[in-house]
Amino acid sequence: MQIRINKDYRVSTDPHNYILEKRRIAGPDSKEPGKEIWDKTGYYSSIAGIVNGCLLHDIENNDLRDVQEIKNHLDTLGAEILKSLEKHFEGQVNCIR
């Protein structure tokens, strides 16, 4: 199963984990320049873990300058994550609100 959160993140699963994946585009020196590649950034045992992992990973990899900018970014990404996950995990997502 794969659940697209937004253009940069998606969640996939294996029999034991939820897997957070981040999109990147292969560079000009790669075998397939411009190809979309999904890198695994973390393995989680719960939906709450995926949400927290995605938020943390995204903050660590963005150039956010102040507390207000971080808050606004978290609010936007958090809403995108919840909207995507609610479609697939009815009844379980409320535990992270």
C-alpha positions as CSV (number, residue, x, y, z in Angstrom):
1,M,0.0,0.0,0.0
2,Q,1.1,3.5,-0.7
3,I,-0.5,6.7,0.5
4,R,0.6,10.0,-1.0
5,I,0.8,12.8,1.7
6,N,1.8,15.6,-0.7
7,K,4.2,16.0,-3.6
8,D,7.3,15.3,-1.4
9,Y,6.2,12.6,1.0
10,R,4.4,9.3,0.9
11,V,3.7,6.3,3.3
12,S,4.2,2.7,2.2
13,T,3.9,-0.4,4.3
14,D,5.5,-3.8,4.8
15,P,4.1,-6.6,7.0
16,H,5.4,-4.9,10.2
17,N,5.9,-1.2,9.5
18,Y,4.7,2.1,8.1
19,I,7.5,3.5,6.0
20,L,8.0,7.2,5.4
21,E,9.4,8.0,1.9
22,K,10.7,11.3,0.6
23,R,10.7,12.2,-3.1
24,R,13.8,13.5,-4.9
25,I,14.7,13.9,-8.5
26,A,17.8,12.2,-9.9
27,G,20.6,14.6,-10.8
28,P,22.1,15.3,-14.2
29,D,25.0,12.9,-13.6
30,S,22.8,9.9,-12.7
31,K,21.9,7.0,-15.0
32,E,18.4,8.4,-15.4
33,P,18.5,12.2,-15.0
34,G,15.2,13.7,-13.9
35,K,13.8,10.4,-12.7
36,E,11.6,10.6,-9.6
37,I,13.1,8.5,-6.7
38,W,11.5,7.7,-3.4
39,D,14.0,7.4,-0.5
40,K,13.1,5.7,2.7
41,T,13.5,8.0,5.6
42,G,12.1,6.0,8.5
43,Y,10.3,3.0,9.7
44,Y,7.4,3.3,12.2
45,S,5.1,1.0,14.1
46,S,2.2,3.4,14.4
47,I,0.3,6.1,12.5
48,A,1.3,8.6,15.3
49,G,5.0,7.6,14.7
50,I,4.6,8.3,10.9
51,V,3.1,11.7,11.6
52,N,5.8,12.7,14.1
53,G,8.5,11.3,11.9
54,C,7.3,13.2,8.8
55,L,7.0,16.5,10.7
56,L,10.5,16.1,12.3
57,H,12.2,15.1,9.0
58,D,10.6,18.0,7.1
59,I,11.6,20.6,9.7
60,E,15.2,19.2,9.8
61,N,15.4,19.5,6.1
62,N,13.9,23.0,5.5
63,D,15.5,26.4,6.1
64,L,12.9,27.8,8.5
65,R,14.1,31.0,10.1
66,D,12.0,31.6,13.2
67,V,9.4,30.1,15.5
68,Q,6.4,31.5,13.6
69,E,7.7,30.1,10.3
70,I,8.1,26.7,11.9
71,K,4.6,26.8,13.4
72,N,3.0,27.8,10.1
73,H,5.0,25.1,8.3
74,L,4.0,22.4,10.9
75,D,0.3,23.5,10.7
76,T,0.2,23.1,6.9
77,L,2.1,19.9,6.7
78,G,0.2,18.4,9.7
79,A,-3.1,19.1,8.0
80,E,-1.9,17.5,4.7
81,I,-0.7,14.4,6.6
82,L,-4.0,14.0,8.5
83,K,-6.1,14.5,5.5
84,S,-4.2,11.9,3.5
85,L,-4.2,9.3,6.4
86,E,-7.8,9.8,7.4
87,K,-8.9,8.5,4.0
88,H,-7.1,5.2,4.6
89,F,-7.2,4.7,8.3
90,E,-10.7,5.6,9.5
91,G,-11.0,5.5,13.2
92,Q,-7.3,5.2,13.9
93,V,-6.2,8.7,13.0
94,N,-8.2,10.4,15.8
95,C,-5.7,8.9,18.3
96,I,-3.1,11.4,17.1
97,R,-5.2,14.6,17.1
